[in-house]
Amino acid sequence: MNRIVLLLLIMSLIVVANAQNVEDQIKEIRKHFSEIETAITKNLYEVKIKEVSDEEEGITGTISSYYEDGNLRKVINDYEIYSENHQVINYYVWGGKLFFVYHISDAPYYGPNMEYELHHTEYRYYFYNEEAIRCLEKYFVINDQTKKSKEELTNTTPNNEKNCNEAKYVLQDFNELK
């Protein structure tokens, strides 16, 4: 019986230590994110912009890459599908490794009576040593009955934890972009 209690105690300590470790990793990720965004605001990075177009898939957009002394810091893949489904995927890099992805998706929907809705989704993927450690999703719909603006909904709708299984595809997409 004492062994079981001891084993449960050790397992609990490991879980708590791991959770604290993830929170420390998230703090580090937020620090690097802030440093990159500040440098971009101050125009401290070299920017390379590439136009992209795929007529067969109906995709048009740009890929903007930000470099600090030749080191990639951020990639923005901003595109539309058939001139209406807008996607913006921000990839953040530190030490040559992807550490954070922020994906915004605005997809229109037309109901059976041609009523318009905008389905807004935000995904956040936190990576540490190229392994997903936290994945979040925010989702809301804007339609004729919506009382709040898109900005208000973005600021007030909570993020929900999501399974990180698709993070490997996000990492794969990034590796194909750079």
C-alpha positions as CSV (number, residue, x, y, z in Angstrom):
1,M,0.0,0.0,0.0
2,N,2.8,2.4,0.9
3,R,4.5,1.7,-2.5
4,I,1.3,2.6,-4.3
5,V,1.0,5.9,-2.4
6,L,4.6,6.6,-3.0
7,L,4.3,5.9,-6.7
8,L,1.2,8.1,-7.0
9,L,3.0,10.9,-5.2
10,I,6.0,10.7,-7.5
11,M,3.7,10.6,-10.6
12,S,1.9,13.7,-9.3
13,L,5.2,15.6,-8.8
14,I,6.2,14.7,-12.3
15,V,2.9,16.0,-13.8
16,V,3.2,19.3,-11.8
17,A,6.9,19.7,-12.8
18,N,6.0,19.1,-16.4
19,A,3.2,21.6,-16.3
20,Q,5.5,24.2,-14.8
21,N,8.1,23.5,-17.4
22,V,5.5,24.0,-20.2
23,E,4.5,27.4,-18.6
24,D,8.2,28.4,-18.5
25,Q,8.5,27.4,-22.2
26,I,5.4,29.5,-23.0
27,K,6.9,32.5,-21.3
28,E,10.1,32.1,-23.3
29,I,8.0,31.9,-26.5
30,R,6.0,35.0,-25.6
31,K,9.3,36.9,-25.0
32,H,10.7,35.9,-28.4
33,F,7.4,36.8,-30.0
34,S,7.4,40.2,-28.4
35,E,11.0,40.8,-29.5
36,I,10.3,40.0,-33.1
37,E,7.1,42.1,-33.3
38,T,8.9,45.1,-31.7
39,A,11.8,44.8,-34.2
40,I,9.2,44.6,-37.1
41,T,7.4,47.7,-35.8
42,K,10.8,49.6,-35.7
43,N,11.6,48.4,-39.2
44,L,14.8,46.6,-38.0
45,Y,14.5,43.6,-40.3
46,E,15.1,43.0,-43.9
47,V,11.9,42.1,-45.7
48,K,11.5,39.9,-48.8
49,I,8.0,39.7,-50.4
50,K,7.0,37.1,-52.9
51,E,3.7,37.2,-54.8
52,V,2.0,33.8,-55.0
53,S,-0.7,32.6,-57.4
54,D,-2.3,29.3,-58.2
55,E,-5.1,29.7,-60.7
56,E,-6.1,26.1,-60.5
57,E,-6.6,26.3,-56.7
58,G,-7.9,29.9,-56.9
59,I,-5.2,31.1,-54.6
60,T,-3.6,34.6,-54.7
61,G,-1.5,36.3,-52.1
62,T,2.0,37.1,-50.7
63,I,4.7,35.5,-48.6
64,S,6.6,38.1,-46.6
65,S,9.8,36.9,-44.9
66,Y,11.6,38.9,-42.2
67,Y,15.3,38.5,-41.6
68,E,17.7,39.7,-38.9
69,D,21.3,39.6,-40.0
70,G,20.4,36.8,-42.5
71,N,18.5,34.8,-39.8
72,L,14.8,34.2,-40.6
73,R,12.6,35.5,-37.8
74,K,9.0,35.6,-39.3
75,V,7.1,34.5,-42.3
76,I,3.6,35.8,-43.2
77,N,1.7,33.7,-45.6
78,D,-1.3,36.0,-46.5
79,Y,-3.6,34.7,-49.2
80,E,-7.2,34.4,-50.4
81,I,-9.0,31.5,-52.0
82,Y,-11.3,32.5,-54.8
83,S,-11.1,36.1,-53.6
84,E,-13.2,35.5,-50.5
85,N,-11.7,33.0,-48.0
86,H,-8.9,35.0,-46.4
87,Q,-6.1,33.2,-44.6
88,V,-3.1,34.8,-42.7
89,I,-0.6,32.4,-41.2
90,N,2.2,34.0,-39.2
91,Y,5.3,31.7,-38.5
92,Y,7.8,32.8,-35.9
93,V,11.4,31.5,-35.8
94,W,14.1,31.7,-33.2
95,G,17.5,29.9,-33.4
96,G,16.5,28.5,-36.7
97,K,13.5,26.7,-35.2
98,L,9.8,27.4,-35.5
99,F,8.4,28.3,-32.1
100,F,5.0,29.9,-32.7
101,V,2.3,29.9,-35.4
102,Y,-0.7,32.3,-35.4
103,H,-3.2,31.4,-38.1
104,I,-6.3,33.6,-38.8
105,S,-9.0,32.3,-41.1
106,D,-12.0,34.3,-42.3
107,A,-14.3,32.1,-44.4
108,P,-17.6,33.3,-45.7
109,Y,-20.7,31.1,-45.7
110,Y,-23.9,31.7,-47.6
111,G,-27.0,30.0,-46.2
112,P,-29.9,28.4,-48.1
113,N,-31.6,31.9,-48.4
114,M,-28.3,33.6,-49.3
115,E,-27.9,35.0,-45.8
116,Y,-24.2,35.9,-45.2
117,E,-22.1,34.7,-42.3
118,L,-18.4,35.1,-41.7
119,H,-16.7,32.2,-39.9
120,H,-13.7,33.5,-38.0
121,T,-11.1,31.0,-36.6
122,E,-7.8,31.7,-34.9
123,Y,-5.3,28.9,-34.2
124,R,-2.2,29.3,-32.0
125,Y,0.5,26.6,-32.0
126,Y,3.3,26.8,-29.5
127,F,6.4,24.8,-30.3
128,Y,9.4,23.9,-28.2
129,N,12.3,22.2,-30.0
130,E,9.9,21.8,-32.9
131,E,7.4,19.8,-30.7
132,A,3.9,21.2,-30.2
133,I,3.5,21.9,-26.5
134,R,0.2,23.9,-26.6
135,C,-2.5,24.4,-29.3
136,L,-5.4,26.8,-29.0
137,E,-8.4,27.6,-31.1
138,K,-10.8,30.6,-31.1
139,Y,-14.0,30.5,-33.2
140,F,-17.0,32.8,-33.7
141,V,-19.5,33.6,-36.4
142,I,-20.5,37.1,-37.5
143,N,-24.0,37.4,-39.1
144,D,-27.0,39.8,-39.2
145,Q,-27.7,39.1,-35.5
146,T,-24.2,39.7,-34.3
147,K,-24.2,42.7,-31.9
148,K,-20.4,43.0,-31.5
149,S,-17.7,44.0,-34.0
150,K,-15.2,41.5,-35.2
151,E,-12.5,43.2,-33.1
152,E,-14.7,43.0,-30.0
153,L,-15.4,39.3,-30.6
154,T,-11.7,38.7,-31.2
155,N,-10.9,40.3,-27.8
156,T,-13.7,38.7,-25.8
157,T,-14.0,35.1,-27.3
158,P,-11.9,32.7,-25.2
159,N,-9.3,30.4,-26.7
160,N,-9.9,26.7,-26.3
161,E,-7.3,24.1,-25.8
162,K,-7.2,21.7,-28.8
163,N,-5.5,18.5,-29.7
164,C,-2.1,19.2,-31.2
165,N,-2.2,16.3,-33.7
166,E,-2.4,18.7,-36.7
167,A,0.6,20.7,-35.5
168,K,2.9,18.3,-37.4
169,Y,1.2,19.5,-40.6
170,V,1.7,23.1,-39.6
171,L,5.4,22.4,-39.1
172,Q,5.5,20.6,-42.5
173,D,3.8,23.6,-44.2
174,F,6.3,26.0,-42.7
175,N,9.2,23.8,-43.9
176,E,7.8,23.9,-47.4
177,L,7.6,27.7,-47.3
178,K,11.1,28.6,-46.1
